[in-house]
Each structure stands twice: as structure tokens, then as C-alpha cells.
Amino acid sequence: MTKDNILRFRITEEVLNMRLEELDLSQRAMNCLHRCKCATVEDIIDIQKILPTVNGCGLNTVKEIKNKILEAQLVVATANM
């Protein structure tokens, strides 16, 4: 599995190293990721295939997490232009 599989494009190191708190996720999404022992975006990508099976982490929560990572990547890309 590649690190960029979650969004189908390469995620920068800056975003991979972001802490969960920086993503401004809902409490449900945060709880789901804490159950999986995730602390950074890289941790999320490492466990992305099992996310829908985690208690409290349905498809809408998975979409929210992916969208927040995408938003973070866009912010970083725009700032580096």
C-alpha cells in the first residue's frame, strides 16, 4: 500500500506529519482515530483500509477524514506557491 492511496495523489511530508488536532475533525472522527491509536495523518493513511470497520467510523466519518486531509494538502500546496 502506498502512502498516497487515500487521495490518489502524493501527500507532502508536511501534511503526513500533521497531528490530528490540526485537521479540525468532528468529535466522532477524532474518537474513531483515537481508537485506532492514530496521532498523525501518516497514521491514518497506514490504517485507511480498516477505518470503516472501526466502531463509530462509518462511511460519512471516513469521507470527513479524507476531505480534511485533502483540505490540508490544498492549504499547504497553496501556501507553497
C-alpha positions, 0 to 999 in steps of 0.5 A: 500500500502506498502512502498516497492511496487515500487521495490518489495523489502524493501527500507532502511530508508536511501534511503526513506529519500533521497531528490530528488536532490540526485537521479540525475533525468532528468529535466522532472522527477524532474518537474513531482515530483515537481508537485506532491509536492514530496521532498523525495523518501518516497514521491514518493513511497506514490504517485507511483500509480498516477505518470503516470497520472501526466502531463509530467510523462509518462511511460519512466519518471516513469521507470527513477524514479524507476531505480534511486531509485533502483540505490540508494538502490544498492549504499547504500546496497553496501556501507553497506557491 
